[in-house]
Every structure is written in structure tokens, then in C-alpha cells.
Amino acid sequence: MVVSAQNVEEMDKQKATALVWQAIQGQWMSSCLGVLLELHIPDLLAKENEPIALKDLAEKAGVSEAGLDPFYKVLRVMAQYNLLEEHTGKLFSSNVATGLLVRGKDPSLGHMAAHQINTPKLEAWKVLPEAVKTGQTAFVLAHNGETMYQYGERPENAEFGAEFMQSMTYFTQHSLQGGIQSLRDAYDWKSAKCIMDVGGGRGELLSNCMSWAGPKVKGVLFDRPFVIEGVDLPGMFGAKGIEHAEESVTLVVGDVMQPFPDKVQKADVDTLVMKHFLSAFNDKDAILILKHCSQVLAPQGKILLLQTLVPEAGDRKNNTCSDGVSPGLFSIEILAMCPGGSWKPLSEWEELFTAAKLKLESVKAVGCNMHLMCFVKA
């Protein structure tokens, strides 16, 4: 069959139109997902042993009689996109995707989803055009000058802060799973004598790294006060087989914009890890943080940067990771929520570390969406 140039142009136009519609409707999908999470539908369905009737589910979710029809239509479209199941007679049940969205005690994709589309963040997205135009951070612009971290640390926003920590712990656990090579196999952890995690949250990454390094390794966990206060040493580290965590792990609070405290200086850190941390800062601040890291790093020590890499300009083959994470879009989320922050391509990370007198030694893909970049002093 001969395809004319006009037909080719028309097909290309149809594909382009479909791309635009996909972008438009993505926001609608997120809003429907927000309804499910706000009404705790995944958690309610997880408790049912058989499909539940629409009216019964509505009653459990606190949906009024007047809201029954719109409630059904949201459930129906979510079922059409495989986020739950609809059966004949307006009966509903959970599936694998629904189960992932359950928010129990353990961190889950549900916590990540709820954090990404909660009201404070949605307010930030609304002002993104103005933020881009004026060079401001959308979250700061939407919340009277407060950064996302300052907002989450206020007592009245404790739920927001807790959800953020749950989502970050989940993302660490998730990102290190799957892939061609695991983080455990990508680095010689047994060579480490003291591992420090900067911005390490509640210790999910550090506890894993220490378990791979062996019983003699020491650890330093550095983060903001409200984060460190929530660290459960026996629960987090003991669960990984690290005995006497109170003795082998040093908890340190501080400000990365200032030199690290004396206890870090004396720890003789030879392996310093950062996961999705440095990307929360602008380049000037990131270089300062790296200089502070170099000051406490042993002469032959290594800085291990764990990041999801944004494709280089013009690369359209790596827009989406195997787990569905889109690094380029995620970089905009960081840019909108963190002052000066953004995920970067490898070339920009290398340029940034070079400015801090550090050089790239190796880079390896690990887990389902991340890369391990190893830097040493130049």
C-alpha cells in the first residue's frame, strides 16, 4: 500500500493530538485518585472478602445519598483504568493496584500517592505558571514564604510531615528493588568502615548499607531534628540484623549549610551516601554541601550519590523507568516543591561535583529507577 505524504502528515497530527490529550487528562486521573485516597477506598476494599455493593461502600466512606451518583462515576472510571474492580450490579473489589494504595503502618505507594496529591501540594501546582515566570518556588509562593520542610515541621501540619516521611521511606524501599543490578551488588560495601547518610530520614538506606558492610561497620545518620526524633534504632536497624545499634549508629541533627558537628568530624567517615537529597538544593547550595561533605570524608573516601537520572536533552528513549517513574516529570515536582531543587541528567551532576573538586569514578544503574554515582576527591 502506498502511503501519501499527506496521509503521513495526518497520522503524525493524530499522534500529536493524542499526546496533548494524554497530558490534559492526566490531571483528571490524579484528581479521581485523590478521591479514592481521601475517602480511604483502598483501605475499605482491603477489608472486604467479597465484592461490596456501591451503597454499602458509600456508607462506609461517609458519602451522602446526594453524592452516590458522582461517587459511582469516579469508581467506575478508576475500574476502567484497573485501579480497582467493578462487577455486575455495581459491586466493587480491590485488585493488585488497589492493594498497593492501602495506607497501613508500613510505608506504601499509597502514602506516596497521598503525599503527591494532597491539598498543600495541589495549591503549589496551581501557581506553577507564576512561579516559573518569576523564578520562585511554587510551594513557597503558595504558602506565604514557607518551604515544604518548614511547613511540615509546624505542629498543626504534623500529618503532612508524617506522610512525607512515610512516602520517602517507601520510595527508598521501592527504588532499590528490581532492576538488572541491586545496590547491594553494585558496590563493595565490605570495604566501608564508617558509612554516613546525609539527609538519611529514618535510616532505611543506612541500615541496609550497614547490613551489607558487616558487623564491624559504624554508621552516622544525619538529618533535621524532627526527623531524627522519629528514628527507631532497634526497630529499623535491628530488623536488618544490626546488633547494638545504639552503639554502632550515631544520630546527628544539624544544618547541611553549616560545617558538620565535631562528632561527625571525629567519626572518620570513609563512605558518604546521599539518596535524592542533594537534588533538593540549588547548585550554589549543593556545592557548599559537597564541600562540607569533603571536610569530613577520609582522604581515600567515596561519596555515593543515589539519584534517578533525567534523560539528557534530546533523549526520548529513557523518559520512563521500568516501574513507571518519569524522571523528567519528577524533576518538575522537585523544582515546584523545593527551593532551587531539581533532578538532573548525569552531565549536570558531573559538572556540579567538579565545581566542588570531586570527580566521577563510576556510574551504575541500580534497582528499578536509580543510578549509583561514585565520586572521589579530585
N, C-alpha and C positions, 0 to 999 in steps of 0.2 A: 504494500500500500504506500502510495506517495503522500507524504505529509507536506503541505504547503507552508511557506514561511508565515503566512497569516494564521494558519492553524497552530503553529508552534508558539507564536506570539500570544494567541488566545489562551492556550494551555498554561503558559507561563503566568499570564494575568490571573487565571483562576487559582493557581497555586499561591500567588502572592496575596490574593484576596483571602484565601483560606488562612494564611499566616496571620493576617491582620485580625480576622475574626477570632482566631485562637487566642491572640493577645487580649482582645476585648473581653472575651468570655471567661478568661482565667480568673478575673476579679470576681465574677459572679459565682464561680465554683468555690472560691475561697470563702465567700460570704455564706454560702449554703453549708460549707464545712463548719463555719463558725456557729451556725445554728445548732448543728449536731453536738458540738462541744459545749456550748453554753447550756444546753438542756440535758447534758450528760447521757445522750442516747447510746454511745458505745458501752458505757458502764451499765446502763439499764439492760441492754440486749445481752450483755455477757452473763447476766444473772438468770436468763431465761433458758430453760431446757428444750423448749419448742417454740415455733413462731408465735408471736404475740399480736393480738388484734390492734388495729390503729387506735381505737378509743381507749383501750387499756394502757397502751404505751403513752398516749397523750396525757392520761390521768397521772401516771407515774412521773411524767416530765413536767407537770404543772401547766399544761396547755389548756386554755379555756375552750368552751364549746365554740365560741366565735372563731377561735384560732385553728379549729380542727381541719378545715379545708386547706389553708396555706401550709399547715404542718404536714399534711399528707403530700402536697405537691413538692415540698422540699425533700421529704423522704423518698418519694418516687424518683426524682432526678438523681439523688445520691445512689439509689439502687441501680439506675441505668448506667452509672459510671462505676459500678462494682465496689462502692464503699460500704454497702450493706446489701441485704437480700430482701426482695419483695416477693410474696407468694400470692396465689389466687385468693381473693376475698379480703384484700388489704391487710394481709398478715406480714409481719416483718421479723427478720432474724439477723444475726451477725454473720460475718464471714471473716476471712483472714485479715483483710484491711481494717474491718471494724475492731477486731481484737487488738490490732496494733495501736489503736487510738484510745484504749482504756487507760485511765489515769489512776493507778493504784499507788502503793507505797514506793515501788521501784520506778526509776526514771523510764519513760516510754516515748514513743513517737507522738503519742497524744499530748504529752507535756510540751514537746517541741512545737506541735501544730498550734496548741492553745496559746503559747507564748508569741508565736509569729503573727497571729491574727487577733490578739487581744485589743481592747479599746485604746490603751495608751499608744500602741504602735500604729493602729489604724489612724489615729489623729495625726501622727507624724507623716504617714503616707499622703494624707490629704494636702499637706503643704510642701510636698516634694518639688513641684514646679518652682515655687518661690525660693525654696532652699537652693536648688540648682542655679537659678538665675542670680542669686545674691551671694553664693558661695558659703552658705550656712549649713549647719547640720539640721535635718528635718525634725528630729526628735527634740532637740534643744529649742528650735523655733516654735514648736507646738506646745512646749511645756515650760514656758516662761524662763528660759535660760538654763534649765536643769538638764544635765546629761542623763542618759538612761541609767547609769550607775548611781548617780545622786538620787534620782527619782526612786529607784528600787531600795535604797538604803533608808528612806524615810519610814518610820513605824507604820504610818497609815497605808503604806504601799507594800507591806510585808508579803502579801500574797503574790504580787508581781515579782518581787525579789526571789521568793522561794521557787516560783515557777521558772524563772530564768536559770537558777542553779540546777533544777531538775532537767531542764532542756539541754543545758550544756553537758551535764554528766551523761545523759542519753547520747548526745551527738558524739562524745568521745568513744563510748562503748560501741556505737553503731559504726562509726567511720573506720574503726580498726578491724572490723570483721570483713571476711570475704576477700576478694581481690586475688591477684596472682601470687603476691608475697605478703606475709604478715609482718607487722612491725617487729615482732619478736625475732624473726629470722633475718631482718634487713640490717641489723646492727649487732656488733659484738658487745652485748650488754655485760658479759662476764669480765670485761676489761675495766669496767667502771668501779671506782671505789667510793665516790660520793656523787649522787645524782640530785640536781636541783631542778624543780619545776617552777618556773616563774609564771604567775597567774594560773596556778595549778588547780584552782577550785577546791573541791573536797578530797582530791587525791586519787581519783580514778586512774589517771595516766601514771602518776608517780608510783602508785602501789604495784601496777603491772610491771613497770620498768625494774623496780627493785626485786620483784619476784623472779624476773629473768636473770638478774645480775648475780643472785646467790645470797647466802645468809650473812656474809660479812659486809655487804654494802650499806652505806649510810644514805639518808635522804634528807632533803630540805624542801619544805613546801612553803611557797611564798605567795601571799595574796592579800586582799583587803581585809580589814578587821572583821566585818560581818560575815565574810566567807569562812575565814579560819575558825571563827567561833562555832561554826556548824560542822567542823570536821570530827568524825567519829574514828579515832585511830584504831581501836580494836576491831570495829565493825568493817571499816574499809580495808585496812592493811592486814588485819588478822585473817580476813576472808581470803586473802591471796597467799596465805601461808607465811606471812612475815611475823615472826615471833618477837615479843618485847618491842612492839612498835613505839612505845613511849620513850624507849631509849635510843632506837635507831633512826627515828624520824624527828627532825627539828621543825616546829611550826613557827613561821616568821610572818609578822604583819609589817606593812610598810608601804612606801610610795615609790614606784619604779622610776619616778622622775628625780629621785634623790639617790645618792650612793647607798648601797645595801648596808644594813646594820653590821656591827662588829661580829656578831655571831655567824653571819654569812661569810665575812672576810676570813674567819678562822676555820671554816668548815673544810677548806681545801677541796672545793668543787672541781671535779675533772670532766663532768658531763652535765651540760645545762640544756634542758629541754623547754620548748615553748610550743604549745599547740593552739592555733587560732587565737593567739594573744597579741602578737606584735601587729597584726592586721587591724587592730582596734585603734591604732595611733597614726597621726600624720607622720610624714617622712622625717621631719626635723626631730620630733619627739622619739621616734623609733630609733634613730641614730644615737640619741642621747642614752636611751635604754640599753642599746647594744654596748655602748662604751662602759656603762655601769656593770654590765654582764662580764665584759672583758676584764674588768678590775678584780673580780672575784674568781676568775677562771684560772686554773693551773696553766703553766706555760704551754704544755702539750695538750691542753684540754680541748673539748669539742662542744660547739653549740649545735644542737639538733633542732631544726625548725620543722614542725609538722603543720603543713598547710594544704588546703585544696587549691590547686593552681588554676588560675584563669587562663584560658587559651590565649596564645599570642595573637596580635592583630592579624586578621585575615584567615585564621584557623577556624573553620566551621565544622571540623570533624570531631572536635572534643568539647562541644558545648554542654554535653550531659554525661555525667558519670554513670557507672553501671547501676547504681542504686537510685538514679533519677535526680540526684542533686545537680543543679545547673550552676557551675562556679561563677559565670558572668553575672547572672541574676542575683546570686547570693552576695556578690561584691557590692551590688547596689543596696542591698539590705544593710550591710555593714556601713556603707557610706551614709545611708539615711539615719542610722541609729547611733553611730559612734563618731565623735568629732575628729575629722581628718582620716578616719579609718577606711580601709578597703582591702579586699583580696586582690592579689596581683599575679601577673604572669611571672615565670621563672626569671626572665631577663631583668625585670624590675626589682625582684628580690636580690639578685646578684649585684645589681648596681647599688642598692641600699646598703648591703653588707660591706661592699667595697669602700663606701664612704666612711664606714666605721672601722676600717682597717682589718677587715675579715675577708677571707677568700673561700669560695665554694670548693669543697673537696669531692663531694659526690652527691647524686640525687637519685632516689629510687621511689617508684610507685609502691605504696603500701595500702592495705585494706581496700575498701570499695570506693573511696573518693579522695584519698590523700597522697601526698608525696613527702618523703623524708629527705630534707636537705641538710647536709653535714657541712658546717663551716669551721674553720680553724683560724688562728691568728696569722695575719699576713707577715 
